[in-house]
Amino acid sequence: MQAKKWFSIGLAVTMLSSVALVGCGNNDSSSGDSSSSGGSKDEQVINLALGDEIPSLDVSKATDNIAFRVLGQIDEGLTRVDKNGKAQPGVAKDWQVSSDGLTYTFNLRDDAKWSDGTPVTAGDFEYSWKRTLDPKTASQYAFMVAWVKGGDAYNQGKGTADEVGVKAKDDHTLVVTLDHPVPFFAEQMAFPLFFPQKKDFVEKQGDKNGADADKVISNGPFKLTDWTHEQSATLVKSDNYWDKANVKLEKVNYQVVKDSGALENLYESGQLDRIGLVRDQVDRYKDKPEYVVIPELTNGYFQFNEKNKVFTNANIRKAFTYAVDGDQYADIVYHNGTSGATGFVPTGTSNGNGGDFRKDNGDLINRKENGPKAKEFLAQGLKELGLTELPHLKLLSDDGDVSKKASEFIKEQWRQNLGVDVEIENVPFKLRLQRTTARDYDMVVSLWGADYNDPMTFLDMWITGGDFNENGYSNPKYDALIKSAQTEPDAKKRMSYLYDAEKILMQDMPVGPIFFRASSGVSRQYIKGWQNNVSAPDYDLKGVYIEGKNK
């Protein structure tokens, strides 16, 4: 789960310090079998970093990777995903699916508890999902819960909570009825949006729910004990977690670190155990045994706000997109395996049949051909709008050192290739998210990490009025293709709709793809059992342990 709020550019330098997002089934060389850790005498403490402040730990309102990362350690959904990205029992000990794929019956375990020792019930899931769907909550991620029958109508104010197809049959049985089959629904239950919430606790906190350590209650392997805003957060093993016997770590210390140089210094001084690398850092570490390269399902792109008249024009949007060399950007800003974007859906995204969607749909961003035409696109766009020159424009981006480097590169590319001088606005990650949501920008650099391994997670964002359609794009043909894909039971036909949808998106260019991100970093050899996930939460600390640190 931009940075679909999901990420910030600045997070790249700390992705591996709190670990990189990776494809299913890929464990780096620091991973191991947690069952072998029983005899370890090492202190079970790990020191990681976050790229910025945690915006919110409210399950219904969190939209970014930092929040999802922490929620994934302190909370647990009906399922967890294993190293291959497949659903495994979580709070639900098992489940059944109807023959038509529309009804799921989840049977909850008896010993699932909140961090205060009270039971986790099916009602906690029903309350959580309906709270997310409630229009008064204003959850941007409600569209995913809206897959539940009656969910969209309730979220749009056209139905009631009672009509939503999630029902606690009793304390240990949750029955979910979907509007249409979702092939990855069981895996989706491990996404933080579907975690339970304790009604009396949430209502007592009000608008402050999830805003401080004492305003967070959890049901996962760890619990949050300290949160010093803008600086640090501490997690400790939860004594009330149902599977605590298989949780080895006693403490997780997070530091907020925005600067890549500072991050490296903290790693070298032994204050951090795992960090991400960019640019020249990669060359310094690439031959060392702790070096790891992990592919992601994350893209980076421009959003063009159509509230600004100039960005209602497709040719102007194409001009700003093609004027930036994605491969140069990837090398200069990251230099870690990141590559220039060739479409909107990243390489490695499943086509639902064991193949790669990106390879199937081809290169839709041809910068070699269109880069030299950027000025022509701009001139044509201005002519179509009846303008002789562009107004003063601003680019919104994060304020980490990687983001600043990226902004400088983009500004210079536009100056060289378009003859346009754009003002750069570097702001804190949380503020960038807020301003993007409020559409308070001209152009913004956004990133999206997969919520699940399917192209729909990248493409359904841009339907008319979509929760994350923060640029105002609307195309009825695009909407129809996405709607058809959402309800099509035939996998081959479904994918054909998504291929066509992406082609329309890249022709209209409401968003300008820049890069497909990879992560490169270093990890202490004594970190064992590390599991990376393809979607949020981007890693799982439940099975991690420390072994051999004190050799």
C-alpha positions in Angstrom: 0.0 0.0 0.0 1.7 7.8 -3.2 3.9 7.1 -1.6 -1.1 5.1 -3.4 0.3 7.6 -1.2 2.5 4.7 -0.4 6.0 6.1 -0.8 8.2 9.1 -0.9 11.3 9.5 -3.0 13.2 10.2 0.2 12.2 6.8 1.5 14.5 5.1 -0.9 17.5 5.7 1.3 15.8 4.0 4.2 13.8 1.3 2.5 16.3 -1.4 3.6 16.9 0.1 7.0 13.3 -0.8 7.7 13.5 -3.0 4.7 12.9 -2.7 1.0 9.7 -3.6 -0.7 10.4 -6.7 -2.8 8.8 -9.3 -5.1 7.2 -12.3 -3.5 9.5 -15.1 -2.5 12.7 -13.2 -2.6 14.7 -13.5 0.6 18.1 -11.8 0.7 21.2 -13.4 2.0 20.6 -12.2 5.5 17.5 -14.4 5.9 17.4 -17.7 7.6 15.2 -20.3 9.3 13.8 -18.8 12.5 13.4 -22.3 13.9 17.1 -22.5 14.4 17.2 -19.5 16.7 16.2 -21.2 19.9 19.7 -21.3 21.3 20.8 -17.8 20.4 22.3 -15.8 23.2 22.3 -12.6 21.3 20.2 -9.7 22.5 17.0 -9.8 20.4 17.0 -6.1 19.5 17.0 -4.7 16.0 17.7 -1.1 15.0 16.1 0.2 11.9 15.2 3.6 10.3 12.1 5.3 8.9 12.5 7.8 6.1 10.1 10.3 7.7 7.6 10.8 10.5 4.8 8.3 10.8 1.8 10.3 9.5 -0.9 8.3 11.3 -1.5 4.8 12.7 -5.3 4.9 12.3 -6.1 1.8 10.3 -8.9 3.5 8.4 -6.9 6.6 7.6 -3.3 5.5 6.9 -2.3 5.8 3.3 1.5 5.6 3.2 4.2 3.0 3.4 5.7 4.3 6.7 2.4 3.8 8.5 1.7 0.5 6.8 5.2 -0.7 7.7 4.6 -0.1 11.4 1.0 -1.3 11.4 2.2 -4.5 9.8 4.4 -5.3 12.9 1.9 -4.2 15.6 -1.3 -5.5 14.1 -2.5 -8.6 12.3 -5.3 -9.3 9.9 -7.3 -12.4 9.2 -4.4 -13.7 7.2 -0.6 -13.1 6.9 1.3 -13.7 3.7 4.3 -16.1 3.6 7.6 -15.6 1.7 5.9 -16.6 -1.5 3.1 -14.1 -1.1 0.5 -16.7 -0.3 -2.2 -16.3 2.4 -1.5 -18.1 5.7 -3.6 -18.1 8.9 -3.5 -15.0 11.0 -6.3 -14.1 13.3 -8.3 -16.5 11.2 -7.3 -20.1 11.8 -8.9 -21.1 8.6 -11.5 -20.1 6.0 -13.9 -21.4 3.4 -14.8 -19.9 0.0 -18.1 -20.5 -1.8 -18.0 -22.2 -5.2 -18.9 -18.9 -6.9 -16.0 -17.1 -5.2 -18.3 -14.5 -3.6 -18.6 -15.6 0.0 -15.7 -16.1 2.5 -16.3 -17.6 5.9 -13.4 -16.8 8.3 -13.1 -18.8 11.5 -11.2 -16.8 14.1 -8.9 -18.5 16.6 -10.0 -18.4 20.3 -6.7 -17.0 21.6 -6.3 -13.9 19.5 -6.1 -10.9 21.8 -5.5 -7.2 21.8 -2.4 -5.8 23.5 -4.6 -5.0 26.6 -5.5 -8.7 26.9 -9.1 -8.5 25.7 -10.3 -10.9 22.9 -10.1 -10.0 19.2 -13.6 -10.8 17.8 -15.2 -11.0 14.4 -17.1 -7.9 15.5 -13.8 -6.0 15.6 -13.3 -6.7 11.9 -16.9 -5.8 11.0 -16.6 -2.5 12.9 -13.2 -1.7 11.3 -14.3 -2.3 7.7 -17.6 -0.4 8.1 -15.7 2.5 9.8 -13.4 2.7 6.8 -16.4 2.7 4.4 -18.4 5.3 6.5 -18.3 8.5 4.4 -17.8 10.4 7.7 -14.4 8.7 8.1 -13.2 10.0 4.7 -10.9 7.1 4.2 -9.0 7.4 0.9 -8.5 3.6 0.8 -12.2 2.9 1.2 -12.4 1.9 -2.4 -10.7 -1.4 -1.6 -13.2 -2.3 1.1 -15.9 -1.3 -1.4 -15.3 -4.6 -3.2 -17.5 -6.0 -0.4 -21.2 -6.2 -1.4 -22.9 -3.0 -0.6 -19.6 -1.3 0.3 -19.5 1.1 -2.5 -23.1 2.2 -2.0 -22.5 2.8 1.7 -19.3 4.7 1.0 -21.1 6.9 -1.5 -23.9 7.7 0.9 -26.4 5.6 -1.1 -26.7 2.7 1.2 -26.5 1.7 4.9 -23.9 0.0 7.1 -26.4 -2.9 7.6 -26.4 -3.6 3.9 -22.6 -4.1 3.7 -21.6 -7.7 3.2 -19.4 -8.2 6.2 -21.2 -9.8 9.2 -19.9 -11.1 12.5 -22.0 -14.3 12.8 -20.6 -14.7 16.3 -17.4 -13.7 18.1 -15.4 -16.3 16.1 -17.1 -16.3 12.7 -16.9 -13.5 10.1 -18.8 -13.9 6.9 -17.8 -11.7 3.9 -19.8 -11.4 0.7 -18.1 -9.8 -2.3 -19.7 -7.8 -5.1 -17.6 -9.7 -7.6 -14.9 -12.5 -7.3 -11.5 -11.2 -6.2 -8.8 -13.8 -6.9 -6.4 -12.4 -4.4 -8.9 -11.6 -1.7 -7.4 -14.0 0.9 -3.9 -12.4 0.4 -5.6 -9.0 0.6 -6.6 -9.7 4.2 -3.0 -9.2 5.2 -3.1 -5.6 3.9 -3.3 -3.1 6.9 -6.6 -1.6 5.7 -8.4 -4.9 6.6 -7.0 -5.1 10.1 -9.4 -5.1 13.1 -10.2 -2.1 15.2 -11.5 -2.1 18.8 -14.6 0.1 18.8 -14.6 1.4 22.3 -10.9 2.3 22.2 -11.2 4.1 18.8 -14.3 6.0 19.8 -12.7 7.1 23.0 -9.7 8.5 21.1 -11.8 10.3 18.5 -9.8 12.3 16.0 -6.6 11.5 18.0 -6.9 7.8 17.3 -3.5 6.5 16.0 -1.8 9.8 16.7 0.4 8.9 19.7 1.7 5.8 21.4 -1.0 5.9 24.1 -3.7 6.3 21.4 -2.8 3.0 19.6 -4.0 -0.5 20.6 -2.8 -3.4 18.6 -3.2 -7.2 18.2 0.0 -8.2 16.4 3.4 -9.6 17.4 4.6 -6.3 18.7 3.1 -3.2 20.4 4.1 0.4 20.2 5.5 1.7 23.5 7.1 5.0 22.5 6.6 7.4 19.6 8.7 10.6 19.7 7.3 12.5 16.7 9.8 13.3 14.0 12.5 11.4 15.8 11.8 7.7 16.8 9.4 4.9 17.6 9.9 1.8 19.7 8.1 -1.6 19.4 8.3 -4.4 22.0 7.2 -8.0 21.8 3.5 -8.3 22.8 2.9 -10.8 25.7 -0.7 -11.1 24.5 -0.1 -12.2 20.9 -1.5 -15.6 20.3 1.7 -16.9 18.6 4.2 -15.1 20.9 6.3 -18.4 21.2 7.4 -17.9 17.6 8.3 -14.2 18.0 12.0 -13.9 18.8 12.7 -10.2 18.7 12.1 -8.4 22.0 12.5 -4.9 20.7 12.5 -2.9 17.5 14.1 0.6 17.6 13.2 3.0 14.8 15.0 6.2 14.1 13.6 8.8 11.6 16.5 9.5 9.2 15.9 11.6 6.0 19.5 12.1 4.9 21.3 9.2 3.1 24.7 10.3 4.4 23.6 10.3 8.0 22.0 6.9 7.4 25.3 5.5 6.2 27.2 7.0 9.2 24.7 5.5 11.6 25.1 2.1 10.0 28.9 2.3 10.1 28.9 3.3 13.7 26.7 0.3 14.6 23.6 2.3 15.5 21.5 0.9 12.6 21.4 -2.8 11.4 20.0 -2.4 7.9 19.9 0.6 5.5 19.2 1.4 1.9 21.8 2.8 -0.4 21.8 5.3 -3.3 24.3 6.7 -5.8 27.9 6.5 -4.7 27.1 4.5 -1.6 26.2 1.6 -3.9 29.7 1.4 -5.4 31.2 1.5 -1.9 29.3 -1.5 -0.7 28.4 -3.6 -3.8 31.3 -6.1 -3.3 30.7 -6.6 0.4 28.9 -9.7 1.7 26.1 -7.7 3.4 25.1 -6.0 0.1 21.6 -6.8 -1.2 19.6 -5.8 -4.3 15.9 -6.3 -4.1 13.4 -5.5 -6.9 10.2 -3.7 -6.0 6.8 -3.2 -7.5 7.0 0.5 -7.1 6.7 3.2 -9.8 7.5 7.0 -9.7 5.6 9.5 -11.8 4.5 13.0 -12.2 0.9 14.0 -11.4 -0.4 17.0 -13.4 -3.1 18.9 -11.6 -5.9 19.6 -14.1 -7.2 22.4 -11.9 -4.4 24.3 -13.7 -5.6 25.1 -17.2 -2.3 24.2 -18.9 -2.5 20.6 -17.6 -5.9 20.0 -19.1 -3.9 19.6 -22.3 -2.5 16.1 -23.1 0.3 17.5 -25.3 1.6 19.7 -22.5 1.5 16.7 -20.1 3.5 14.7 -22.6 6.0 17.5 -23.0 6.8 17.5 -19.3 7.0 13.8 -19.2 9.2 13.1 -22.2 11.5 16.0 -21.4 12.9 14.0 -18.4 15.1 11.1 -19.3 14.0 8.3 -17.0 17.1 6.2 -17.3 19.4 9.1 -16.5 17.1 9.9 -13.6 17.3 6.4 -12.3 21.1 6.4 -12.5 21.8 9.9 -11.1 19.2 9.8 -8.4 19.4 6.2 -7.3 22.1 4.2 -9.1 20.9 1.0 -7.4 19.0 -1.0 -10.0 16.2 1.5 -10.5 15.3 1.8 -14.2 13.5 4.3 -16.4 9.7 3.6 -16.7 8.5 2.1 -19.9 4.8 2.3 -18.9 2.8 2.9 -15.8 2.6 -0.7 -14.5 6.1 -1.7 -13.2 8.1 -4.6 -14.6 7.5 -7.8 -12.5 3.7 -7.2 -12.1 1.8 -10.4 -12.6 -0.3 -11.0 -15.6 -2.4 -13.5 -13.7 -1.0 -16.5 -15.6 2.6 -16.7 -14.5 3.9 -14.0 -16.8 4.8 -10.3 -16.7 2.2 -7.7 -17.5 4.8 -5.1 -18.5 6.4 -7.5 -21.0 3.0 -8.4 -22.4 1.9 -4.8 -22.9 5.2 -3.6 -24.3 7.0 -0.3 -24.0 4.4 2.5 -23.9 6.8 5.2 -22.9 9.3 5.6 -25.8 11.6 8.4 -24.7 14.1 7.7 -27.4 11.6 8.6 -30.0 9.5 11.1 -28.1 12.2 12.8 -25.9 13.4 14.9 -28.9 9.8 15.9 -29.6 9.2 17.4 -26.1 9.4 21.0 -27.3 7.0 20.2 -30.2 4.5 18.7 -27.8 4.8 21.9 -25.7 4.3 24.2 -28.7 1.3 22.2 -29.9 -0.2 22.2 -26.5 0.1 26.0 -26.1 -1.4 26.5 -29.5 -4.4 24.3 -28.6 -4.9 26.3 -25.5 -4.5 29.6 -27.2 -1.5 30.5 -25.1 1.9 32.0 -26.2 3.8 31.0 -23.0 3.4 28.9 -19.9 2.4 30.5 -16.6 4.7 30.2 -13.6 4.7 26.6 -12.5 5.8 24.7 -9.4 6.9 21.2 -8.7 6.0 19.7 -5.3 8.3 17.1 -3.8 9.5 15.7 -0.5 12.4 17.3 1.4 14.7 14.4 1.9 18.1 14.6 0.3 17.2 12.0 -2.4 14.1 14.0 -3.2 16.0 17.2 -3.4 18.6 15.6 -5.8 15.7 14.4 -7.9 14.0 17.8 -8.0 17.3 19.4 -9.1 17.7 16.9 -11.9 14.1 17.4 -13.1 14.3 21.2 -13.0 17.5 21.1 -15.1 16.0 18.6 -17.6 13.0 20.9 -18.1 15.2 23.9 -18.5 17.4 22.1 -21.1 14.8 20.3 -23.0 11.8 22.6 -22.8 13.3 26.0 -22.0 11.1 26.2 -19.0 12.1 27.3 -15.5 10.0 25.6 -12.8 10.0 26.5 -9.1 10.8 23.6 -6.8 8.8 23.2 -3.5 10.5 20.6 -1.2 8.2 19.9 1.8 8.0 17.2 4.5 6.5 13.9 3.4 3.3 14.3 5.5 2.7 17.8 4.1 3.3 16.6 0.5 0.6 13.9 1.0 -1.8 16.5 2.5 -1.2 19.0 -0.3 -1.6 16.3 -3.0 -4.8 15.1 -1.5 -6.1 18.7 -1.4 -4.9 19.2 -5.0 -2.8 22.1 -3.8 -0.1 21.7 -6.4 0.7 22.2 -10.1 2.9 19.1 -10.6 4.0 16.6 -7.9 6.4 13.7 -7.9 4.4 10.7 -6.5 5.2 7.0 -6.0 3.0 4.0 -5.7 3.8 0.6 -4.3 1.6 -2.4 -5.1 -1.2 -3.2 -2.7 -1.2 -6.7 -4.3 0.6 -8.3 -7.2 -1.8 -7.4 -10.0 -1.9 -4.5 -12.5 -5.3 -3.4 -11.1 -3.5 -1.9 -8.1 -1.8 0.6 -10.4 -4.6 1.2 -12.9 -7.8 1.6 -10.8 -6.4 4.8 -9.3 -7.3 6.8 -12.3 -11.0 6.2 -12.7 -13.2 9.3 -12.7 -13.6 10.5 -9.1 -11.3 7.8 -7.7 -10.0 8.3 -4.2 -6.4 8.6 -5.4 -7.2 10.4 -8.6 -5.7 13.6 -7.3 -5.2 15.2 -10.7 -8.8 15.3 -11.9 -8.4 12.9 -14.9 -11.5 11.5 -16.5 -12.0 9.3 -19.6 -15.2 7.3 -20.0 -13.5 4.7 -22.1 -10.9 4.2 -19.5 -13.5 3.9 -16.7 -15.4 1.3 -18.8 -12.4 -0.8 -19.2 -11.5 -0.8 -15.5 -15.1 -1.6 -14.6 -15.1 -4.5 -17.1 -11.9 -5.8 -15.7 -13.2 -5.6 -12.1 -16.2 -7.8 -12.9 -14.8 -10.1 -15.6 -14.5 -13.8 -14.4 -12.4 -14.9 -17.4 -8.8 -14.2 -16.5 -7.6 -13.7 -20.1 -10.4 -11.3 -21.0 -9.8 -9.4 -17.7 -6.2 -8.9 -18.5 -7.0 -7.7 -22.0 -9.1 -5.0 -20.6 -6.2 -3.9 -18.4 -3.8 -3.9 -21.3 -6.1 -1.6 -23.2 -6.7 0.6 -20.2 -3.0 1.2 -19.7 -2.6 2.1 -23.4 -5.3 4.8 -23.0 -3.7 6.1 -19.8 -0.3 6.5 -21.5 -1.9 8.1 -24.6 -3.8 10.7 -22.4 -0.8 11.0 -20.0 -2.6 12.4 -17.0 0.4 10.9 -15.1 3.9 10.9 -16.4 5.9 7.7 -15.6 9.5 8.4 -14.6 11.0 5.2 -13.1 10.5 1.7 -11.8 12.3 1.6 -8.5 14.6 -1.1 -7.1 16.2 -1.2 -3.6 19.8 -1.6 -2.8 21.2 -1.8 0.7 23.3 -3.5 3.3 22.1 -5.7 6.2 24.0 -7.1 9.1 24.8 -10.8 8.7 23.4 -11.6 12.1 19.9 -10.6 11.0 18.1 -13.9 10.3 14.6 -14.8 9.2 13.9 -11.6 7.2 10.8 -11.8 5.1 10.1 -9.2 2.3 6.7 -8.8 0.9 5.5 -7.5 -2.5 2.9 -5.3 -1.0 2.2 -3.5 2.3 3.4 -4.1 4.8 6.6 -4.4 2.8 8.3 -6.7 5.3 7.4 -8.9 8.3 9.4 -8.9 11.5 7.5 -11.8 13.1 10.1 -14.4 12.2 13.2 -12.2 12.5 15.9 -13.0 15.1 19.5 -12.0 15.9 22.1 -14.7 15.8 25.9 -14.5 15.8 26.1 -10.8 16.7 28.3 -11.5 19.7 30.7 -13.9 18.0 
